[in-house]
Amino acid sequence: MKIICIGRNYTDHINELANERPEEPVVFLKPDTSILLHKQPFFIPPWTDDVHHEVEVVVKINRIGKHIDQKFAHKYYEEIGLGIDFTARDVQQKLKEKGLPWEKSKAFDGAAALSKDFIHKRDLPEMDNIDFQLFKNGVLQQDGNTSHMLWKIDEIIAYISQYFTLKIGDLIYTGTPAGVSRVQENDILTGILHGKELFKIKVK
């Protein structure tokens, strides 16, 4: 199983970090060791003091595919979940300034929180109109809708499959809306997708 992430897929998030709007999807990977185990807290690594939460809709691939035509992309997934792409922003900024890869800031152990439960497409509205939120300590911090994606889910699957063979169980993190912020010890992060709570994570 591999974790494929899309960066800079929401205009408001691009603007809040003063990033350049990309001409094509920004793709990076996380190893399976970055998955935060269910019911485990998120531990802030000792080498950073500026970890941000980035809530994201997550697509679970259910069949093998390569060079997938966009019109057939919907056949390659049935369930949608919710996750957090934890990002060591201070480390990422230093890597970006040097033109280096981001993995140390985004692919460390526990950096990919993932809901235990996924929701079947039949129980959701259109894939391009799904609401999701992240609450920090009970306060709404991120409020997104997949209609605001620069590249929608089927476009992302078609694009990724030109470079990587997609396999059963692969996860695609589809990007984060605005509202990212630093997490601190004892924070409680709650993720909501289509009105259903899918995760609650304590920060240590």
Secondary structure, 3 states (H helix, E strand, C coil): CCEEEEECCEHHHHHHCCCCCCCCCEEEEECHHHECCCCCCECCCCCCCCEEECEEEEEEECCCECCCCHHHHHHHEEEEEEEEECEEHHHHHHHHHCCCCCHHHHCCCCCEEECCCCEEHHHCCCCCCCEEEEEECCEEEEEEEHHHECCCHHHHHHHHCCCCCECCCCEEECCCCCCCEECCCCCEEEEEECCEEEEEEEEC
